[in-house]
Amino acid sequence: MAYYTYIVRCSDNTLYTGYTNDLDNRIKAHNLGRGAKYTRGRGPVELVYFEEYPTKEEAMSREWHIKRLTRPEKDKIIELAKSDRLC
């Protein structure tokens, strides 16, 4: 089973970072108001970044590290991922 660390952009342009083992269902939950408290009332959310990990512990650790980054650092990660997908 794979685990994911992800970043969503909320409708107020803030970013939320989390982890899950089912990315599609987690994004749907956020958009239905059943996700994290932070994203409730800030929907809809848009998935802007994710990483896949083989273990829950690795995904949780990466979430912890991303949450401690500044907004410009998070924006840079998102932009680098976008440019990688274009190549």
MOURGI-V622899 format. One record per pair of residues at least 6 apart in sequence whose ideal C-beta (glycine too) atoms are under 7 Angstrom apart, sorted by the first residue. I is the first residue (numbers start at 1). J is the second residue. Records with the same first field share a line. If there is no record, write none. Layout:
I = J + J
This chain:
1 = 21
2 = 21 + 52 + 54
3 = 19 + 21 + 53 + 55 + 56 + 59
4 = 19 + 20 + 23 + 50 + 51 + 52 + 59
5 = 19 + 50 + 51 + 53 + 59 + 62 + 63 + 66
6 = 18 + 20 + 23 + 47 + 49 + 50
7 = 15 + 17 + 48 + 49 + 66 + 74 + 78
8 = 16 + 27 + 30 + 39 + 45 + 46 + 47 + 48
9 = 15 + 45 + 46 + 48
10 = 16 + 39 + 42 + 43 + 45
11 = 42 + 43 + 44
12 = 42
14 = 42
15 = 74
16 = 36 + 38 + 39 + 45
17 = 63 + 66 + 67
18 = 36 + 63
19 = 59 + 60 + 63
20 = 26
23 = 50
26 = 35
27 = 45 + 47
29 = 35
30 = 39 + 43 + 45
31 = 43 + 44 + 45
33 = 40 + 43
39 = 45
48 = 78
49 = 77 + 78 + 81
51 = 62
53 = 59 + 62
66 = 74
